[in-house]
Structures are given as C-alpha cells and as structure tokens.
Amino acid sequence: MFVHRRKAKIVYQRSKINYQRFLRRAIIFCRKLNLSSDIKMIPNSENIPIIEGKLSLRTRMAYALGHIFNDLAAAMWFSYTLIYLQRIVLLEPLIAGALLLLGQLVDALMTPVFGVLVDRYAKKKVWHIIGSIFVTLSFPIIFGSFFDELNGISMAIYVISIIIFQTGWAAVQISHLSMIPMLTNLPLARADLTAIRYSAQVTAAVFVFVVTWIILPANENAVVRLTQQDSYRFRNIALIVTTFGITATIFFHAFLKGHLLENNNSLIEKKLNKEPSTSNANNNENNSTLPISITLLLRVALLYVASRLFITLATVYLPLYIEETDVGGKQALATVPLTSYLASLVAALSLKYINKSFGTKICYLLGALIGAAAAGLTEFAGTHESVVYIVAILIGAASSITMVTALSVTAEFIGLRTQNSALVYSMVTFLDKVVTGLVVVFIEKWRCVDDALCPTYNRDSLAIVCAASMGLGLITLLTIRHHN
C-alpha cells in the first residue's frame, strides 16, 4: 500500500510539473498572438508573475478616490504656497522657499519611514486613515490666515502645521501607491491603475483651479498681484478643498474592500510554504541578482525624479511666471494652470493606447520632447497671452505622459515582490522630494530684490528647470533596458 501511494505521489508531482510547463508555453504563445490577458498563472518555484483578470470598474473607481485628498492639497500646496507666503503672509522669498523646502524634507524623510511601516505593521488602509487625519488637521491652518501679524508664535504654528501636513501626506501617498501591486500583477492592469490614479490627480487639480477661478475677483480692474486683502479667499479655498477631500476619502474606504489588498500575498505565501526547497533555491537566486536590482532601482528612481522635478517645479513657478507676464489678471492664476491640467487629463486618458501601440520608452520619449518644447517656447517665444496658454498645454501633456510612464516602470520593477512595494515606492520618491526642495531654495536664494534688474527671472527659472529635468529623464531612459 505504501509503495502504491508513493508511486501515485510521484505521478501527481510529474503531472503537476508538466501542467505548469504547459501553462507557461501557452501564455508565451498567447502573448505572441496578442490575445487576451485574462489567463491566470499559478505561482511556482520560478516566481513567474501571476496574471489576473481585469479589475472591476467599482474597484478601479474606488482606488482612484483614495488619493483625491492628497491631490487636492498638493495642487494648492505647489501652485500657491510660494505666492501665498510672499504676497499674503509677507515673508521674504528665501524664507518662503525655506518653508517649502521644510515640507519637502519632512515628506522625503517620512516617506521611507512609512515605506517600512506600511509593509510590516498593520494594514495599508489603516495607515491611509492615519495620514488622512493628519492632513485634515493641518492643511486648513497653512492657508487659513488666522494671524493678524507675523511673530514667533505664528511662525512656529506654520512650521508645525507643515510638518504634520507633510507627514500625513507621505503616509497616504505610500500606502495608496503600494496598493497597486496588491490589486493586480498584470503589467497592463497596473499601468491602467496608474493612469486612473493620475487622471484622478488631474481632476482634483482642475477642481482646485475652478474653485480658485470662482473665488478670485473677476472684474476688469483687478490687478494680477495678490495682496493681504485676498487672505480670506485662500482660507475659503482651503476649507472647500478639505471638505471635498474628506468626502472622497470616506467613499474610498467604503467601496474598496480590504481583502483585495491581501489576496495576492497570501496566495504566494501558501504556495511557497508548500515547496520550501524550491523557495529557498529561488531566494538564493534572487540574492545573487541583488546588485543588478539595486542598479535598476536607482535608474528607475532617477526616471521618477526627472518626471516629478518637471511637474512640481512647473506647478510652483507657473503662477509666478503668469504674474511676471502680467496677462489675464488674477484669474489667470487659476485659468492658466486649469488649462495645463485639462491638457494633462487628455494626455493621461490617451496614454493607455499610446503605450499599448508603441511601448513605455516611446511614451516617455514623447513626453520628454513635449516638455523640452515647452521650455523652448517659454524662453524664446515672448510673453503674449496665447504663448502662455500654449506653454501651459505643453507642460500639462508632458507632465502627464512622463509621470504615468515613470510610475508604470516602477510598478513593473516591483513585479511579484508585493511584500516590499511600499518600501520600493518610498525609495523612489525620497530623492525627488529632497531635490525639488533644494532647487526651489536655490532659485529663491538668487532671486533679485529689484525686479527691474531681472524682469524675466521667473520665466528663465521655469524654462531652465523644465529643460534640465527632461534632459535628465532622457539620459536615464537610455540606460534602462526592458525588465521582466
């Protein structure tokens, strides 16, 4: 009896191996024929990615809501913090830039911390809730204009509020990004989630600029420069943003089921526990390729840094560039960024088809070339109102294409290593936040006190940072090879 059971077990194991080989060959054949990607692969000792069916519309829409609050706050933070601190709070440009740098440094330092915490302790949705509470308590204070005069106490409150805000922002960002590899292991589905996430980000920014457009004065005599009398307008914008952000967060947690974020890891762990010998061999194989993975991670991080540097600095200096050109009145501070984000939304919606037809590298190359064109127009095409809007459109399209592509490359790099997804995203985003903050302080430090001596300082700054960041992205792109 024992002999028969042993033979039956051997036959079963051989059949299982042959079945897995057949599945792998069938998948390769289907890929060559560009057939549907709804086939599922069972995880095995060779660590082959699981290919899952398409996510439901409800799951995708619920996921998109999870970063809305962050996106609303970020649109206002990057677009109006410098100009608000300089025109409303009446801070010196260097001090205003230092506060922006403080926020970026706190965000950068807390990002890897949450990368470890989100992966190892509690569930991702729990960290998302904690971060959302931090943002809710701090963001309205930054733009609240609750102080009649600037003194040590008010500055301390600004600093503490910025620290709390950026800490919560990092918690929400990392927990939300790390959900992508947990929800699906299909590269195209991950790219689709990334595009949906970015489209939600653009929609949130559009909402902020529409609200700003409505609240800022629209009369013809309104000058473009803001004054302290506009402080209550920014307070109202911040309160509206917070209200809508809280609402989106509640819907996110209500409609995205927690078990969807745990299934993939549990399935993989069960399979590996059944085959300890092959799992150990696979771990040894992964350890042997670790130096190559680290090198690739650094390149992926640089690609992300270039994209974020472009979109963040363009967002920061576009309002100052608008003010410098003196076109469109105060409402141009809303309508020009609004135009940019609408162009970004159109590009994000069409990116899925471009990526499917031409691939990731061509997509990023296209975005980088559009960004370089925006830099050239900014510097050499003059300051006519139509030029400003064309520049805004190009910046929006380039931002969308390069950002979504960079995030898709990061998701592809993670692959099946979903247990470390938060840590990878935190490492990738760490450098961008430090570099962005330092660049802003550098630009503000060398700003002319007398505008007559350098009347195009903001224009030159915007053109240089756009061109330099896209150049960095193109150089990094050439060093990244296709990664499975």
C-alpha positions as MATLAB code, in Angstrom:
seq = 'MFVHRRKAKIVYQRSKINYQRFLRRAIIFCRKLNLSSDIKMIPNSENIPIIEGKLSLRTRMAYALGHIFNDLAAAMWFSYTLIYLQRIVLLEPLIAGALLLLGQLVDALMTPVFGVLVDRYAKKKVWHIIGSIFVTLSFPIIFGSFFDELNGISMAIYVISIIIFQTGWAAVQISHLSMIPMLTNLPLARADLTAIRYSAQVTAAVFVFVVTWIILPANENAVVRLTQQDSYRFRNIALIVTTFGITATIFFHAFLKGHLLENNNSLIEKKLNKEPSTSNANNNENNSTLPISITLLLRVALLYVASRLFITLATVYLPLYIEETDVGGKQALATVPLTSYLASLVAALSLKYINKSFGTKICYLLGALIGAAAAGLTEFAGTHESVVYIVAILIGAASSITMVTALSVTAEFIGLRTQNSALVYSMVTFLDKVVTGLVVVFIEKWRCVDDALCPTYNRDSLAIVCAASMGLGLITLLTIRHHN';
ca = [
       0.000    0.000    0.000;
       2.827    2.381    0.912;
       4.565    1.666   -2.427;
       1.407    2.418   -4.406;
       0.876    5.698   -2.547;
       4.497    6.702   -3.209;
       4.137    5.925   -6.929;
       0.851    7.851   -7.075;
       2.505   10.843   -5.414;
       5.375   10.773   -7.925;
       2.929   10.581  -10.839;
       0.955   13.504   -9.368;
       4.068   15.669   -8.970;
       5.203   14.911  -12.541;
       1.751   15.776  -13.870;
       1.791   18.994  -11.915;
       5.182   19.968  -13.354;
       4.041   19.155  -16.890;
       0.877   21.185  -16.345;
       2.876   24.203  -15.200;
       5.174   23.879  -18.210;
       2.156   23.713  -20.489;
       0.692   26.835  -18.885;
       3.933   28.769  -19.347;
       4.171   27.780  -23.009;
       0.505   28.640  -23.571;
       0.973   32.069  -22.011;
       4.027   32.776  -24.170;
       2.099   31.695  -27.263;
      -0.859   33.904  -26.329;
       1.412   36.872  -25.772;
       2.904   36.423  -29.223;
      -0.580   36.430  -30.702;
      -1.582   39.453  -28.535;
      -4.515   37.507  -27.133;
      -6.492   38.455  -24.050;
      -4.565   38.732  -20.818;
      -7.278   37.262  -18.638;
      -5.384   33.935  -18.334;
      -4.146   33.105  -14.842;
      -0.787   31.607  -13.991;
      -0.267   29.681  -10.798;
       2.737   30.913   -8.810;
       5.557   28.412   -8.822;
       9.121   27.968   -7.756;
      10.354   30.016  -10.684;
       8.497   33.074   -9.326;
       6.543   33.625  -12.562;
       4.203   36.625  -12.281;
       0.560   35.939  -11.605;
      -1.582   37.172  -14.481;
      -5.023   38.033  -13.236;
      -8.280   39.095  -14.824;
      -9.305   42.718  -15.204;
     -10.278   44.599  -12.083;
     -13.900   45.553  -11.730;
     -14.973   49.113  -12.506;
     -16.024   49.552   -8.884;
     -12.563   48.607   -7.610;
     -10.797   50.910  -10.060;
     -13.040   53.861   -9.283;
     -12.763   53.261   -5.543;
      -8.980   53.135   -5.815;
      -8.962   56.420   -7.734;
     -10.730   58.142   -4.823;
      -8.038   57.139   -2.340;
      -5.562   59.858   -3.299;
      -8.015   62.672   -4.071;
      -7.464   64.465   -0.750;
      -3.695   64.369   -1.247;
      -4.089   65.582   -4.825;
      -6.347   68.458   -3.839;
      -3.938   69.556   -1.128;
      -0.876   69.091   -3.353;
      -2.388   71.180   -6.170;
      -2.866   74.069   -3.784;
       0.439   73.487   -1.966;
       2.649   73.504   -5.048;
       0.693   76.081   -7.042;
       0.084   78.731   -4.412;
       2.349   78.229   -1.373;
       5.193   80.456   -2.579;
       2.975   83.216   -3.898;
       0.705   82.994   -0.823;
       3.581   83.241    1.643;
       5.176   86.118   -0.261;
       2.052   88.167   -1.080;
      -0.365   87.341    1.771;
       1.863   86.421    4.732;
       4.545   88.897    3.527;
       7.520   86.579    4.032;
      10.833   87.147    2.317;
      11.318   84.947   -0.794;
      14.133   82.971    0.860;
      12.047   82.268    3.987;
       9.060   81.251    1.871;
      11.303   78.933   -0.122;
      12.757   77.550    3.125;
       9.250   76.670    4.371;
       8.550   74.896    1.092;
      11.885   73.073    1.473;
      10.928   72.124    5.033;
       7.775   70.496    3.731;
       9.684   68.627    1.051;
      12.343   67.443    3.521;
       9.742   66.211    6.022;
       7.934   64.432    3.204;
      11.209   62.917    1.995;
      12.274   61.759    5.468;
       8.882   60.295    6.348;
       8.482   58.525    3.012;
      10.980   55.685    3.720;
       9.726   55.502    7.306;
       6.207   54.820    6.092;
       7.657   52.545    3.417;
       8.795   50.235    6.212;
       5.765   50.748    8.456;
       3.187   50.147    5.728;
       4.875   46.886    4.661;
       5.467   45.472    8.132;
       2.841   46.797   10.514;
      -0.952   46.970   10.327;
      -2.858   47.161    7.055;
      -2.404   49.655    4.261;
      -5.863   51.131    4.758;
      -5.096   51.803    8.432;
      -2.049   53.899    7.510;
      -4.146   55.624    4.879;
      -6.665   56.666    7.560;
      -3.912   57.905    9.893;
      -2.366   60.020    7.140;
      -5.739   61.450    6.126;
      -6.403   62.571    9.712;
      -3.036   64.350    9.824;
      -3.778   66.181    6.563;
      -7.257   67.166    7.756;
      -5.948   68.702   10.976;
      -3.063   70.653    9.442;
      -3.810   71.718    5.861;
      -6.515   74.358    6.620;
      -4.160   76.056    9.104;
      -1.436   76.613    6.475;
      -3.741   78.650    4.221;
      -6.096   79.828    6.956;
      -4.599   83.308    7.533;
      -5.564   83.069   11.194;
      -2.863   85.515   12.331;
      -3.105   89.300   12.149;
       0.646   89.757   12.460;
       3.711   87.626   11.876;
       5.634   86.750   15.046;
       7.433   83.843   16.660;
       4.236   82.042   17.676;
       2.630   82.300   14.246;
       5.837   81.108   12.553;
       6.028   78.144   14.954;
       2.422   77.219   14.117;
       3.201   77.433   10.400;
       6.216   75.154   10.853;
       4.339   72.596   12.993;
       1.379   72.581   10.589;
       3.662   71.996    7.595;
       5.421   69.122    9.409;
       2.132   67.431   10.325;
       0.694   68.012    6.851;
       3.675   66.528    5.025;
       3.859   63.577    7.437;
       0.230   62.705    6.765;
       0.678   63.314    3.038;
       3.555   60.819    2.917;
       1.531   58.186    4.791;
      -1.373   58.481    2.352;
       0.867   58.523   -0.728;
       2.924   55.436    0.163;
       0.001   53.364    1.419;
      -2.015   54.224   -1.702;
       0.796   53.582   -4.198;
       1.665   50.246   -2.572;
      -1.899   49.050   -3.201;
      -1.306   48.877   -6.982;
       0.864   45.717   -6.935;
      -1.509   44.179   -4.376;
      -4.599   44.665   -6.525;
      -3.150   43.128   -9.702;
       0.026   41.542  -11.053;
      -0.757   42.183  -14.711;
       1.570   44.923  -16.059;
      -1.090   46.452  -18.322;
      -3.617   46.436  -15.481;
      -1.076   48.135  -13.215;
      -0.431   50.731  -15.902;
      -4.196   51.216  -16.184;
      -4.490   51.755  -12.409;
      -1.609   54.226  -12.559;
      -3.292   56.129  -15.386;
      -6.593   56.168  -13.461;
      -4.760   57.409  -10.380;
      -3.108   60.167  -12.361;
      -6.392   61.092  -14.049;
      -7.934   61.452  -10.596;
      -4.992   63.640   -9.607;
      -5.545   65.871  -12.623;
      -9.287   66.029  -11.940;
      -8.571   67.088   -8.359;
      -6.211   69.813   -9.554;
      -8.786   71.007  -12.084;
     -11.302   71.226   -9.252;
      -8.893   73.361   -7.195;
      -8.294   75.751  -10.082;
     -12.001   76.020  -10.900;
     -12.717   76.901   -7.267;
      -9.870   79.432   -7.332;
     -11.230   80.869  -10.577;
     -14.642   81.354   -8.969;
     -13.382   82.815   -5.702;
     -10.751   85.204   -7.042;
     -12.122   88.535   -8.370;
     -13.192   88.722  -11.989;
     -13.565   92.477  -12.579;
     -11.514   94.104  -15.297;
      -9.758   96.453  -12.887;
      -8.371   93.609  -10.786;
      -4.587   93.641  -10.942;
      -2.669   90.415  -11.203;
      -0.722   90.801   -7.949;
      -2.298   89.436   -4.785;
      -2.498   91.456   -1.564;
      -3.260   90.774    2.098;
      -6.873   91.616    1.381;
      -7.133   88.306   -0.503;
      -6.306   86.243    2.596;
      -9.908   85.210    3.281;
     -10.216   83.927   -0.293;
      -7.422   81.422    0.269;
      -8.993   80.397    3.572;
     -12.254   79.618    1.781;
     -10.438   77.645   -0.924;
      -8.600   75.589    1.719;
     -11.833   74.795    3.587;
     -13.603   73.719    0.373;
     -10.627   71.534   -0.599;
     -10.589   69.894    2.848;
     -14.321   69.184    2.774;
     -14.219   67.501   -0.617;
     -11.033   65.634    0.303;
     -12.602   64.133    3.423;
     -15.661   63.097    1.420;
     -13.559   61.317   -1.229;
     -11.563   59.520    1.495;
     -14.751   58.233    3.152;
     -16.030   56.850   -0.172;
     -12.625   55.229   -0.820;
     -12.699   53.268    2.413;
     -16.358   52.389    1.981;
     -16.074   50.907   -1.533;
     -12.541   49.422   -1.712;
     -12.695   46.080    0.059;
      -9.760   45.303    2.330;
      -9.482   41.636    1.309;
      -8.461   42.690   -2.226;
      -5.214   44.041   -0.762;
      -4.292   40.782    0.938;
      -5.157   38.008   -1.538;
      -2.026   38.056   -3.676;
       0.437   37.847   -0.814;
      -1.454   35.096    0.977;
      -1.633   33.041   -2.207;
       2.084   33.393   -2.819;
       2.990   32.574    0.787;
       0.848   29.433    0.786;
       2.468   28.215   -2.398;
       5.971   28.896   -1.143;
       5.241   27.135    2.147;
       4.232   24.001    0.226;
       7.520   23.983   -1.681;
      10.214   25.012    0.840;
      13.137   23.596   -1.093;
      12.315   25.372   -4.325;
      11.525   28.535   -2.377;
      14.969   28.532   -0.776;
      16.583   27.962   -4.144;
      14.628   30.849   -5.564;
      15.685   33.082   -2.651;
      19.294   32.250   -3.330;
      18.774   33.107   -6.967;
      17.222   36.455   -6.030;
      20.084   37.233   -3.673;
      22.571   36.544   -6.424;
      20.897   39.119   -8.677;
      20.519   41.763   -5.938;
      23.266   44.129   -7.225;
      21.572   44.284  -10.639;
      18.210   45.002   -8.967;
      19.690   47.839   -6.914;
      21.260   49.360  -10.022;
      17.949   49.162  -11.839;
      16.144   50.621   -8.836;
      18.442   53.654   -8.879;
      17.750   54.184  -12.575;
      14.010   53.855  -12.053;
      14.278   56.335   -9.168;
      16.131   58.835  -11.384;
      13.454   58.482  -14.057;
      10.797   59.225  -11.455;
      12.835   62.141  -10.058;
      13.096   63.725  -13.508;
       9.335   63.455  -14.026;
       8.463   64.793  -10.585;
      11.021   67.583  -10.833;
       9.404   68.726  -14.075;
       5.806   68.627  -12.891;
       6.463   70.026   -9.406;
       8.663   72.964  -10.394;
       6.442   73.764  -13.358;
       3.481   73.843  -10.966;
       5.357   76.023   -8.460;
       6.709   78.584  -10.928;
       3.856   78.738  -13.430;
       1.827   81.157  -11.212;
       4.916   83.336  -10.652;
       5.567   83.277  -14.411;
       1.948   84.348  -15.006;
       2.326   87.199  -12.527;
       5.551   88.270  -14.214;
       3.999   88.370  -17.690;
       1.106   90.452  -16.313;
      -1.554   88.829  -18.508;
      -5.095   87.838  -17.636;
      -5.421   89.470  -14.227;
      -5.761   87.483  -11.003;
      -7.987   84.921  -12.679;
      -5.087   83.850  -14.880;
      -3.611   82.339  -11.705;
      -6.462   79.835  -11.990;
      -7.247   79.643  -15.718;
      -3.680   79.003  -16.940;
      -2.993   76.116  -14.513;
      -6.516   74.865  -15.240;
      -5.686   74.744  -18.958;
      -2.472   72.894  -18.160;
      -4.247   70.239  -16.110;
      -7.003   69.774  -18.687;
      -4.289   69.062  -21.263;
      -2.748   66.686  -18.757;
      -6.066   64.886  -18.329;
      -6.491   64.419  -22.095;
      -2.939   63.080  -22.370;
      -3.492   60.669  -19.450;
      -6.666   59.272  -21.000;
      -4.963   58.668  -24.348;
      -1.738   57.320  -22.840;
      -3.102   53.792  -22.470;
      -3.480   53.427  -26.232;
      -0.116   55.054  -26.977;
       1.607   52.744  -24.504;
      -0.066   49.679  -25.998;
       0.966   50.645  -29.535;
       4.499   51.967  -29.032;
       5.715   50.841  -25.610;
       6.957   52.538  -22.449;
      10.166   54.059  -23.793;
       8.487   55.744  -26.753;
       5.826   57.152  -24.418;
       8.420   58.703  -22.123;
      10.434   59.973  -25.090;
       7.320   61.668  -26.452;
       6.597   63.304  -23.108;
      10.192   64.483  -22.700;
      10.220   66.058  -26.159;
       6.959   67.886  -25.439;
       8.446   69.144  -22.161;
      11.569   70.379  -23.940;
       9.363   72.197  -26.459;
       7.537   73.887  -23.570;
      10.878   75.063  -22.157;
      11.909   76.475  -25.543;
       8.650   78.363  -26.022;
       8.817   79.758  -22.500;
      12.271   81.205  -23.072;
      12.146   82.377  -26.683;
       8.506   82.845  -27.814;
       7.714   86.003  -25.886;
       5.084   86.773  -23.247;
       1.893   87.098  -25.285;
      -1.184   85.634  -23.594;
      -1.585   82.949  -26.269;
       2.035   81.848  -25.738;
       1.418   81.467  -22.002;
      -1.559   79.192  -22.631;
       0.320   77.127  -25.236;
       3.173   76.661  -22.762;
       0.635   75.573  -20.139;
      -0.842   72.987  -22.518;
       2.577   71.546  -23.375;
       3.602   71.421  -19.711;
       0.377   69.589  -18.836;
       0.763   66.995  -21.590;
       4.453   66.383  -20.804;
       3.756   66.091  -17.071;
       1.042   63.504  -17.606;
       2.962   61.338  -20.057;
       6.259   61.263  -18.164;
       4.681   60.835  -14.719;
       2.378   57.959  -15.634;
       5.163   56.239  -17.565;
       7.611   56.586  -14.668;
       5.094   55.118  -12.216;
       4.346   52.260  -14.626;
       8.062   51.473  -14.879;
       8.225   51.425  -11.074;
       5.277   49.010  -10.860;
       6.940   46.753  -13.448;
      10.124   46.791  -11.385;
       8.231   45.627   -8.295;
       6.792   42.671  -10.206;
       5.771   39.930   -7.793;
       7.630   41.477   -4.837;
       4.421   42.979   -3.456;
       5.553   42.492    0.148;
       8.123   45.258   -0.423;
       6.030   47.502   -2.659;
       5.719   50.338   -0.124;
       9.460   50.337    0.540;
      10.276   50.471   -3.182;
       7.894   53.376   -3.764;
       9.301   55.220   -0.747;
      12.864   54.831   -2.017;
      11.857   56.022   -5.476;
      10.011   59.100   -4.161;
      12.569   60.030   -1.479;
      15.127   61.594   -3.804;
      12.609   63.625   -5.774;
      11.313   65.437   -2.688;
      14.776   66.390   -1.465;
      15.956   67.531   -4.891;
      12.791   69.538   -5.560;
      13.001   71.384   -2.255;
      16.686   72.192   -2.702;
      16.124   73.511   -6.226;
      13.331   75.810   -5.009;
      15.540   77.218   -2.236;
      18.400   77.704   -4.704;
      16.138   79.630   -7.104;
      14.679   81.784   -4.324;
      18.091   82.465   -2.777;
      19.370   84.002   -6.009;
      16.162   85.921   -6.741;
      16.706   89.618   -7.470;
      15.423   92.038   -4.854;
      14.842   94.649   -7.536;
      12.585   93.284  -10.288;
      13.921   95.882  -12.706;
      17.328   94.182  -12.688;
      15.924   90.794  -13.711;
      12.403   91.229  -15.134;
      12.321   87.697  -16.591;
      13.692   85.762  -13.605;
      10.616   83.519  -13.210;
      10.440   82.883  -16.958;
      14.101   81.883  -17.088;
      13.749   79.696  -13.991;
      10.716   77.886  -15.429;
      12.445   77.290  -18.781;
      15.698   76.036  -17.239;
      14.126   73.600  -14.770;
      11.805   72.177  -17.464;
      14.659   71.659  -19.923;
      17.058   70.256  -17.306;
      14.547   67.783  -15.821;
      13.542   66.447  -19.235;
      17.218   66.137  -20.171;
      17.813   64.074  -17.030;
      14.825   61.888  -17.893;
      16.054   61.218  -21.432;
      19.559   60.317  -20.243;
      18.140   57.946  -17.625;
      15.754   56.415  -20.157;
      18.665   55.400  -22.374;
      20.210   53.409  -19.502;
      17.066   51.405  -18.645;
      16.583   48.175  -20.519;
      13.426   46.127  -20.656;
      12.863   44.401  -17.328;
      10.718   41.358  -16.769;
];
